[in-house]
């Protein structure tokens, strides 16, 4: 039986997708360079290969060893701030690395790919909620690297018949409901784990980056989407690639402020979160949230299961208390 290659399958969203695909009976192979990924995040039952997008020979070896039906591609650097100070790293790994992957796929006649894109490809919102027709003007090299890849896919689709689904996530959050895997970034920059670590006393406090935004409570609004809902969407996209090829948003359409997150985390944990007000962080739009009922629902039949922020945070809290890596 042909396998699904999950590139970057030891990372946060990749590992949850591997877990879901394995549960649904898909034979997967995980490849990861383990720069940011965690070997422990990949189930024992799933073959693991150390491979690097920067090394075409490691990709050729992978494609020679297994017969792949499709690729799910998560392998990318994702720190927005670092992409501004070190764009070479981002274009080299994210864009050139993806070209190496596409070349290896093309050589072996593998023409299906599901890809981690991002709402960062839109840049500063011109309107909200954001649908797929929103103009794409990313404001940092990270967002631009992801947009370039979407454009490369479109060209490969026209020229070589590539079938692709570029999934533009809003804010990925939460952990596996069973507590077995979760988010573990080093350094951690994301709001929910930082709030939970402040509650645990591992950090002095959470800094609220600005409370003078034009939003109801003055803090930024985001659309938090549970990582297991993202995993399901990847599987559905994979199953529909014969009928759908293109880009789509993955969000809930629910907007949640920084202060809402802190309040919900306090409710879930029953503990106070030490908070400090800090200046705005450069490049943070006041609000970013997806239009509900878009193509992810109408084309893939996807419906996020986690619609309450407390439920998302409860899974993150379960993980945060018993992290394995
Ligand atoms: N925030 C704080 N304090 C912190 C960390 C974050 O107030 O210590 C705020 C941010 O200003 C923002 C919100 O919490 O308003 C969420 O911030 P995150 O860093 O958790 O997430 P972002 O919205 O910045 O980033 C996410 C993805 C990126 C993607 C981006 C698109 O993590 O990969 O959305 O804009 F590029």
Boltz pocket constraint, residues with backbone or C-beta under 6 A from the ligand:
constraints:
  - pocket:
      binder: B
      contacts: [[A, 78], [A, 80], [A, 118], [A, 119], [A, 120], [A, 142], [A, 169], [A, 170], [A, 171], [A, 172], [A, 189], [A, 190], [A, 191], [A, 192], [A, 194], [A, 206], [A, 207], [A, 208], [A, 209], [A, 210], [A, 220], [A, 221], [A, 222], [A, 258], [A, 281], [A, 283], [A, 284], [A, 285], [A, 288]]
      max_distance: 6.0
